Amino acid sequence: MKRIGRITFLLLSVLFIVTACSNNEASSKKDTNRMKTENVSDENSKLDETSNGPTNGVPQKNVEIVSYWPTEEWRKTSPESVSMDSSLLIDMFQKIEDEDIPMEGFIVVKDGYIVAEKYGGKYSEETPHPIYSVTKSLTSALVGIAINQEEINSVDDKAINYLEEDKLTDLNQWKKELTIESFLTMKSGLDFPEQTQEGFYESDAWKEFMVGENPAYFIFNRSVRENPESWNYSTGDARVVSKIVQEATGDKLSDYAQQKLFNPLGISDVEWPSDRSGTSLGGTGVLMKPRDVAKIGYLYLNDGKWADKQILPKGWVKESTIPHGDTNGNFDGDKYGYFFWLKQVNGYDTFRGMGLYGQYMVVVPELDLVVVQTSSGMDVDPLLEKYIIPSVN
């Protein structure tokens, strides 16, 4: 019996050791698998989040901030890498989602890096979006480029010097004195009550402007308003500027833009329609990817320089973004430059291109910040005021 007891004891001991080893091996495998899972998770957390990822459009990867030009592509970094608070940007996107705000594209660029990016509706990073009157700001840039290329002398040139005399009617002294700057600042004084006449977008004047044979001359030949020195929002003024650039350079504004502006910045897939006369729509109509709109903002943030090339004349950005007219609160703006709106937000000077239904290209120079928004009805300023600017430490 004692022998049987010893044998039983030995068998139980062996069984215990085998079981323990088996459990240790299983535990080891679990630990290994857990470590592999954690490593994968760590690697994933180091990657840039997608626009609809778990951080709601805000990258989490910290990268070394170096000087570069986003000609080929934009780089992303976490907001903290550029002294911003990611939680506020995450909250912003969450608010947009919770309240079903019709955001279709949104980008925040700080110090040259994308720190927030998200898309909605049918739109993605690769989808051109209508930018409506942000087109005017592109037209403004192209006047500067034409001056830089010595194809236009200056904004003080008389507009009629670039137009065909036999197509001008009712040419009075006021019109003879109009300069390129008169149109860039929407102070041409020509009667085009786009924002002051109710139902104007259904009027015969608007129809003729949009589908007529020669809209630029249709605008120039309109009567002079009472108090013509005052500022008046006019997409018509931008069409006249488009015609002037075309006559000065020999190229449609859209073609000139591709050669002189878009190609150097690495911008493609821009849709820019023309009217029946073959003149590009200088005040509306362009479709662009939000990332490419951000490049235009970044060009202006850097005083018109891109890489080693001065694309806009030195001083052009400053001249374009100082007050040349008072908008009287039109579109919630304050002052107006060369087809740019000027407004203070949270005590910071901003300048922006703005388009119908909530298209924005906002530059905040003091914060090295560019914000681009595309939407079907969304105001950017509450987001700037509550989330974006406060997120900058």
GUKOL-490571 format. One record per residue (C-alpha): x, y, z. Coordinates in steps of 0.25 Angstrom, whole numbers, padded with zeros to 4 digits, always signed. Example, Ala and Ser with C-alpha at 12.3 -4.5 7.8 and 13.67 -1.06 7.14 Angstrom:
# residues 2
+0049-0018+0031+0055-0004+0029
//
This chain:
# residues 393
+0000+0000+0000+0011+0009+0003+0017+0006-0010+0004+0009-0017+0003+0022-0010+0017+0026-0014+0014+0023-0029+0001+0030-0028+0009+0042-0022+0019+0042-0034+0008+0041-0044+0001+0053-0038+0014+0060-0038+0017+0057-0052+0003+0061-0056+0004+0074-0049+0017+0078-0055+0012+0075-0069-0001+0083-0067+0007+0094-0061+0017+0094-0073+0005+0093-0083-0002+0105-0076+0011+0113-0076+0013+0110-0091-0002+0115-0093+0000+0127-0085+0013+0130-0092+0006+0129-0105-0005+0138-0100+0005+0148-0095+0012+0147-0109-0001+0149-0116-0004+0161-0107+0009+0167-0109+0007+0166-0124-0007+0172-0123-0001+0183-0115+0010+0186-0125+0000+0186-0136-0008+0195-0128+0004+0204-0125+0007+0204-0140-0007+0208-0144-0007+0219-0134+0006+0225-0140-0001+0226-0153-0009+0238-0158-0023+0235-0155-0033+0235-0167-0043+0247-0168-0053+0238-0162-0044+0230-0152-0045+0229-0137-0040+0243-0135-0050+0249-0143-0041+0255-0154-0030+0260-0145-0016+0253-0147-0010+0247-0135+0005+0244-0140+0015+0254-0135+0025+0258-0146+0037+0266-0146+0033+0280-0151+0043+0284-0163+0042+0294-0173+0036+0289-0186+0027+0292-0198+0014+0284-0200+0016+0284-0215+0015+0269-0216+0006+0267-0204+0003+0272-0191+0009+0266-0178+0000+0263-0166+0004+0264-0151-0003+0264-0138-0008+0278-0133+0001+0276-0121+0013+0276-0130+0010+0291-0134+0005+0295-0120-0010+0293-0123-0020+0286-0114-0025+0274-0122-0037+0272-0112-0043+0285-0117-0042+0281-0132-0048+0267-0129-0060+0274-0121-0062+0283-0133-0063+0271-0143-0072+0264-0133-0081+0276-0132-0082+0277-0147-0086+0262-0147-0096+0263-0136-0103+0275-0141-0103+0269-0155-0096+0282-0161-0094+0280-0176-0079+0281-0176-0073+0274-0189-0059+0278-0187-0051+0284-0175-0036+0286-0174-0027+0293-0163-0013+0296-0167-0003+0301-0156+0011+0303-0158+0010+0297-0172+0004+0284-0167-0010+0278-0167-0015+0277-0153-0029+0274-0156-0036+0269-0168-0050+0263-0171-0060+0261-0182-0075+0259-0183-0086+0256-0192-0081+0250-0206-0068+0258-0205-0054+0252-0202-0040+0257-0202-0039+0255-0217-0053+0261-0221-0053+0276-0227-0063+0284-0220-0070+0297-0225-0064+0309-0218-0073+0319-0224-0068+0333-0221-0055+0328-0215-0052+0329-0230-0051+0344-0229-0038+0342-0220-0032+0334-0230-0035+0344-0241-0028+0355-0231-0016+0346-0230-0015+0345-0245-0015+0360-0247-0003+0360-0238+0004+0349-0246+0002+0357-0259+0008+0369-0252+0020+0361-0248+0021+0356-0262+0021+0370-0267+0008+0367-0275+0001+0378-0267+0008+0390-0263+0000+0392-0250-0014+0393-0244-0014+0407-0247-0015+0404-0262-0028+0409-0268-0037+0398-0271-0041+0403-0285-0027+0401-0289-0029+0386-0289-0043+0386-0295-0048+0387-0310-0052+0402-0312-0063+0398-0323-0070+0389-0312-0071+0401-0302-0084+0409-0302-0088+0420-0293-0073+0423-0290-0074+0435-0280-0063+0441-0272-0065+0432-0260-0063+0420-0268-0051+0426-0275-0044+0428-0262-0047+0414-0256-0035+0406-0253-0032+0391-0251-0032+0394-0236-0046+0400-0237-0051+0386-0241-0042+0378-0232-0048+0386-0220-0062+0386-0225-0063+0401-0226-0065+0402-0241-0078+0409-0239-0085+0401-0250-0099+0398-0247-0100+0383-0243-0109+0382-0231-0105+0368-0228-0107+0369-0213-0116+0381-0212-0128+0377-0221-0137+0367-0217-0138+0355-0227-0127+0360-0235-0122+0346-0238-0135+0344-0245-0134+0357-0253-0132+0359-0268-0119+0366-0264-0113+0354-0257-0118+0345-0268-0111+0353-0279-0098+0354-0270-0098+0339-0269-0102+0334-0282-0100+0346-0291-0091+0347-0303-0081+0356-0296-0083+0358-0281-0070+0367-0279-0075+0377-0288-0089+0376-0283-0084+0380-0270-0075+0391-0274-0086+0397-0283-0096+0398-0271-0100+0411-0265-0092+0418-0254-0099+0417-0240-0103+0428-0231-0091+0430-0221-0082+0422-0230-0070+0424-0220-0077+0414-0210-0074+0399-0210-0083+0390-0217-0083+0375-0217-0082+0371-0232-0078+0358-0238-0079+0366-0251-0066+0374-0247-0059+0361-0246-0063+0357-0260-0057+0370-0265-0044+0367-0258-0044+0353-0265-0045+0360-0278-0034+0370-0275-0024+0359-0271-0028+0351-0284-0026+0363-0293-0012+0366-0286-0007+0352-0286-0013+0346-0298-0019+0334-0290-0032+0331-0284-0031+0333-0269-0033+0318-0267-0021+0314-0276-0012+0325-0270-0015+0320-0256-0011+0306-0260+0002+0311-0265+0006+0322-0255-0001+0318-0242-0006+0304-0242+0006+0297-0248+0016+0303-0239+0008+0299-0227+0005+0285-0231-0010+0288-0233-0018+0279-0243-0032+0275-0247-0037+0289-0246-0050+0292-0254-0051+0306-0258-0063+0309-0268-0063+0321-0278-0075+0329-0284-0080+0330-0298-0069+0340-0302-0058+0330-0297-0055+0338-0285-0053+0331-0272-0063+0333-0261-0055+0342-0252-0064+0343-0241-0070+0329-0239-0071+0315-0245-0058+0308-0241-0057+0294-0235-0045+0291-0227-0040+0281-0217-0040+0287-0203-0025+0283-0201-0022+0291-0214-0030+0303-0208-0021+0302-0196-0009+0303-0205-0014+0317-0210-0016+0321-0195-0002+0316-0192+0004+0324-0204-0003+0336-0198+0002+0333-0184+0016+0333-0189+0015+0346-0196+0013+0341-0210+0026+0332-0210+0026+0317-0213+0039+0309-0211+0050+0318-0218+0040+0325-0227+0033+0339-0224+0020+0336-0231+0013+0348-0227+0020+0362-0227+0026+0365-0214+0016+0374-0206+0004+0369-0214-0001+0360-0202-0001+0372-0193-0007+0382-0203-0018+0371-0206-0022+0370-0192-0022+0384-0186-0035+0391-0186-0039+0398-0199-0054+0398-0196-0065+0397-0186-0074+0385-0188-0084+0391-0178-0086+0377-0172-0089+0370-0185-0087+0355-0184-0083+0358-0169-0070+0364-0174-0064+0377-0169-0054+0382-0180-0051+0379-0194-0037+0377-0201-0034+0372-0215-0045+0362-0216-0042+0358-0202-0051+0360-0189-0044+0365-0177-0049+0362-0163-0045+0361-0149-0047+0348-0141-0044+0347-0126-0035+0359-0128-0027+0354-0139-0027+0360-0153-0032+0350-0164-0034+0351-0179-0042+0341-0187-0048+0337-0200-0063+0334-0198-0073+0327-0206-0088+0324-0207-0093+0313-0198-0081+0313-0188-0068+0312-0196-0056+0319-0189-0041+0320-0190-0037+0327-0177-0023+0332-0174-0019+0336-0160-0005+0342-0162-0001+0344-0148-0004+0329-0144+0002+0324-0157-0012+0317-0160-0020+0314-0172-0034+0308-0171-0042+0303-0183-0056+0299-0183-0066+0294-0194-0080+0292-0190-0095+0293-0195-0098+0303-0184-0089+0305-0172-0082+0317-0166-0067+0316-0162-0066+0328-0152-0073+0321-0140-0063+0309-0142-0051+0319-0143-0056+0326-0131-0060+0315-0122-0050+0303-0126-0039+0306-0136-0033+0319-0131-0035+0315-0116-0028+0302-0119-0015+0310-0122-0006+0310-0110
//
